[in-house]
């Protein structure tokens, strides 16, 4: 069980999107409308949980994302949901994940 209290079903996955920056790189505060738009367009996240059938159709040779992986997902996909821990999450289909983000050393 994860801290969110949300368990994805079937081919769904639960991700925690990266927070939206409140300031620009130059130190200017972004208006709330800009922050809200970026929040829903955000596409980088941490994979929190996977449904029982998630990634089943990817085949045995594919690298299947695991909870804790950093992932990229399709823009504006999924549904926003607030977890029991008060944090915002996105629940989406496994096919909406576009890549696993690996750290470059």
C-alpha positions, 0 to 999 in steps of 0.5 A: 500500500502506498501513502496515497491510499489509491490503488489503480485497477486493471491497466491503470497506473498512479503517478505523482507529477513533479511540482510546478515552479512558482517562479521563472528562472529569472526570479519572476513570480508566475501568475496563478493561471500560468501555474494552473495551466502548467500543472495540467500540462506537466508530463514528468512524474514518479510512478507510485503504483501499477494495476494488476494488468498494467504493462501486460501487453508490452511483451516479455522483452520490454523494460516495464516501469516499476514503482519509484521510476521517473516517467514521462506521460502524455500531456493532459492525459489521465485524471487528477486525484487527491490522495489520503495524504493530501498530495495530488496524483494522476491516474492514467492508462499504462499506454499513456506512459511514453518513457522511463527517465533514467539518470545520466551520470 
